[in-house]
Amino acid sequence: MTPTAPSLPHPTLSRSARTGPALLLSLALAACTSVPLPPWPAPGGAAKAPPPAVAAPAPIPATVAPPVVVIQPVPVRPAVVIAPAAEAPYNAAVAARFPAPSLIYSTPGLQEGRSSFTSNTEIQNWLRDLVASAAATPGMKAALLSIGQSQRGEPLEALVLTRGAGTDAAAIAASGRPTVLLIGQQHGDEPAGSEALLVVARELTQGLLRPLLDRVNVIIVPRANPDGSMDNKRVTTGGLDMNRDHLLLNTPEAQALARLTRDYRPTVVVDAHEYTVVGRFLQKFDAVQKYDALLQYATTANLPEFLTKASEEWYRRPLLAALKAQGLSSEWYYTTSADLADKKISMGGTQPDTGRNVNGLKNSVSLLIETRGVGIGRLHIQRRVHTHVTAISSVLASTAQRASELGQLQPYIEKEIAGQACKDEAVVEAGPTLVQQELLMLDPVSGADKALRVEWNSALTLRKLKTRVRPCGYWLSAASKTAVERLRLHGVQVLRVTEPGSMLGDLYRETARAAGVRQDVRGAIADAGQIVKAEVALVRGVIDAPVGSYYVPLSQPLANLVIAALEPDTQSSYFANRLIDSLAGSARVMSEPALKTETLP
């Protein structure tokens, strides 16, 4: 049966009703966050209505109450405004633009007089205390999952919260509720997200966010890169940027998150980061970063249009309203390269390598939230944490309010993707579109808004750089064990050939090769080494499939992730990054094969 998208009422809140945090939470769940998705395809294949241009969304109707969630942190002292430290990278006029919030958040790392943020051991103790507290609440289930170890041997842990029958993956799936995965501190020098997730975890178990668990399951990884946090460095112990490793899975930290998403299949993923405030922005533009939060959802090739539409209408728009209601400013996520002569501003990248984009290819609503924090130490830390708590609370409330529609959306998307095998076009590589944009920053002397006209690489409109007919699947040689292992970590179905066979396919013929390094909009990616930059031509032929080789069908929900991994002539591919040794080790299968296979256990 083809699912249909129900319409929800648009209640109006009176002025007197908009008081009190508990009341605000209940009203937020009852209110519609935005307009519904367009009608689903009717039985018989009627065309679906095109989504509106994301770059210019319609305003939220004034009668629609956004899911503003005001939580009450545990009070530990009166609110105070802390003057910037002497080493602050800007003056008091700029600092005055970011007053402390009216509520003071309490975690080990936010205590007055503390010079360090919450340690890994303190996070472990905090989560264990919450599990013990949740056990005393009727109907609530909580568990702490060991999901792996960092390169230095630090435990990687996830807190699972639910009102379902249990906390294991099968019970979470059987609950019928959408699951939200919250990830903090993939970059070790970005602490506010981690501290905020400790607050959110406490409020879900003991505070005003607890009613949301009647409609959603929540999984929290407060610190994904504990080694980087201990060293106050962006990268992992091995020197890799783990947030550019979510397709390749070279780091144990990224592998741990991949196993978690494979097993629990979250409907929504939130990645909490912080961004550079001064540094190259001050050098290039003589300006300081202005916004409390920078936001972006998945923007990479082959994303289903309804996933993008839901990300925009059901999540980003209410999130903007929630931040505004708290006096917090926001903009699309953007950055700039380390090259001081390069004055372009770029939104988050379009490569299928970040958690934001890879989780989108796994058919989750995938959201990036960045607060202004890199390079300013503990300055404005309460405001930064407040920004994350406000944004994440909005995401949780939107998910609870849209639980029914999300339950229809994901199966529809998965069926649509699986049905595209052997037909239609696949985008092998895409890039942003360069436009002109006005951007507000702050004057470093006066602290006033400073308007700049900049060249802006927009990830909202992707340029197709390379397209091919979508194959039925991919053949991989028996020597491709590493690639197969990584695909299976993602949850991709891989079949092993049990009897010799043959199939019609396109073989890759190399036409040019060069060495290079992976690049993102910031410049060279902190990575393990050089990549193979190959150009290829497709040659139609017969593929011999010996026993022990593999077939990866595209008639499965993760087909778009498979394309990103296995088309060899992109910088993110398994071939370019030497997870597949030879172009002869893979081929595009262009008709449904009659192979004897077995599914890998």
Sequence and secondary structure as in RCSB ss.txt:
>XXXX:A:sequence
MTPTAPSLPHPTLSRSARTGPALLLSLALAACTSVPLPPWPAPGGAAKAPPPAVAAPAPIPATVAPPVVVIQPVP
VRPAVVIAPAAEAPYNAAVAARFPAPSLIYSTPGLQEGRSSFTSNTEIQNWLRDLVASAAATPGMKAALLSIGQS
QRGEPLEALVLTRGAGTDAAAIAASGRPTVLLIGQQHGDEPAGSEALLVVARELTQGLLRPLLDRVNVIIVPRAN
PDGSMDNKRVTTGGLDMNRDHLLLNTPEAQALARLTRDYRPTVVVDAHEYTVVGRFLQKFDAVQKYDALLQYATT
ANLPEFLTKASEEWYRRPLLAALKAQGLSSEWYYTTSADLADKKISMGGTQPDTGRNVNGLKNSVSLLIETRGVG
IGRLHIQRRVHTHVTAISSVLASTAQRASELGQLQPYIEKEIAGQACKDEAVVEAGPTLVQQELLMLDPVSGADK
ALRVEWNSALTLRKLKTRVRPCGYWLSAASKTAVERLRLHGVQVLRVTEPGSMLGDLYRETARAAGVRQDVRGAI
ADAGQIVKAEVALVRGVIDAPVGSYYVPLSQPLANLVIAALEPDTQSSYFANRLIDSLAGSARVMSEPALKTETL
P
>XXXX:A:secstr
              GGGS SHHHHHHHHHHS  S        TTT        TTS     TTS           
 S        TT SS HHHHTTS   SS    GGGSTT  S   HHHHHHHHHHHHHHHHTSTT EEEEEEEEE 
TTS EEEEEEEESSS SSHHHHHHT S EEEEEE SSTT  HHHHHHHHHHHHHHHSTTGGGGGT EEEEES S 
HHHHHHT SS TTS  GGG TTT  SHHHHHHHHHHHHH  SEEEEEEEEE STHHHHHHS B   SEEEEE   
TT  HHHHHHIIIIIIHHHHHHHHHTT  EEE  B  S TT   EE S  STTSHHHHHHHTT EEEEEEEEEET
STTTTHHHHHHHHHHHHHHHHHHHHHTHHHHHHHHHHHHHHHHTTTTSSEEEEEEEEEEEEEEEEEE TTT  EE
EEEEEEEEEEEEEEEEEEE  SEEEE TT HHHHHHHHHHT   EEE S EEEEEEEEEEEEEEEE  EETTEE 
  SS EEEEEEEEEEEEEEE TT EEEESSSTTHHHHHHHH SSSTTSTTTTTSS  GGGEEEE S     EEE 
 
